[in-house]
């Protein structure tokens, strides 16, 4: 059952989804890249390997699936901007808020601002999303 209903109002905060990333989340065999190896990351001037962006953005996908249920898969839209790197040891939280609702013929489209914060409170991914809830 989706968290959001057709009666949701502007300002409703979406439930959060969080994850503490680990290097093992990004390893593929014995591959040594800036995503999987500390030495490779250091050669590029990075303090640690960088998480793979779509795997981090998946936190928002999970959040929206929770909010819209199966309707996220059939009518969901999102537009995300990757603002800064996420290190493979970061703790990230997907957050969001309803910004608008639009009544359609047989459903309501719910618009949201969504973002992912790291453990420092920095927005590492930000954007908008919308989904349909049947009437």
N, C-alpha and C positions, 0 to 999 in steps of 0.2 A: 504494500500500500504506500503510495507516494506521501511524502511529508507535506507537500504543497497541495492546496485545494483551490478551487475557483474563487473562494472568498478571501484569499490572501491579500494583504494590503501592503502598500509602499512602506518600506522601512523594516519589513520582516527580515530578521537575520537567518541566513541559511545555517543548518547544522554544519559543524566543522568536521573535516576529515584530516587526520594527521599521520605522519610517518617519520620515523628516524631512519634515514638511509644508512646503508653499509656498503663498503666496497664490494662485497660479495653480490650485491644486487645488480652490479654492472659487469661483472667478470664474464668473459667468454673464452673458455679454455685457457691457454697460456698467452693470449693476446696481450701486448703491452702498448697501450695508448694513453693519451691524457685522461681517458675515462676509467682506465683500469690499473694504472701503475703510477706509484708515487714518483719514481725516477723520471719517467716520461713527462709527467706534469711539471716537475721541478725544472726540467730542461726548457720548458716553455714559460718559466717564471711564475708558475702557479703554486700556491701553498699546499695543495692536495689535488688529487684527481677530481675532475668536474663531472657531475652527474649528467646523464643523457636526458636532454630536455623533455622529450615526449614521456619518459617515465615519471618525471616530476609533474608534468601537466596532467598525468593520469589521476592525480589526487582530485583535481577539479572535476574530471569526468566521473569519478566515483561519487563525489558530492552531488552532482547534478542528477545522476542516476538514482540516488537516494531521494532527492527532492521531487523528481518528475516521474519516477518509476519507469515502466516500459515506454511511456510517452516521450522520454528523453531520446530513446533510440529511434523513434519514428518521426519526431517533429522538433528535435533539439537543434540549436544553432549556437556556435560560439566563435569568438574572435579573441585570440590571446596574443599578447606581446611578451616575449621573453626579455626581461629587463636587466637581469644580472645572473652570473653563474651561481649554481648550487653545487657545493662541494659534496663529495660522496659520503661525508660524515654529518651533514646538516640534518637538523630536525625541521620539518616543514609542516605548515598548517594551511589547508584550503579554507578560505572564508568567502562570504558573499552576503549580499543584501538585495532584496527586491526593490527595484527602482520604478516600475511601472507595470500596469496590467492593461490588456487590450481585449475587450470582448469581441469575439468573432461569431459566426453563425452557430457553430456547434461546440465551441471550445473557448478557452481564455488563453491568450499568449501572455506569459509572465516573463518580464525582462529583469535581468539581474546584473549588478556589477559583481565580478568575481576576481579573486586574487589569491596568490599563495605567498605566505610570509615564511622567512627562515627564523631561526631561533633568536636572531637579533631584532626581529620585527620589521625587517626590510622586505618590501614587496619584490619578489624575484620573478613572478609572473603576474600579469594583470590583464583584465579584459572585460568583455561583456558576454552574456549568454542569455538565451531565451528558450522556453519550452512550452508545450501545449498541455493544458489540462482540460479534459472533456467536461461539458456542462451536464 
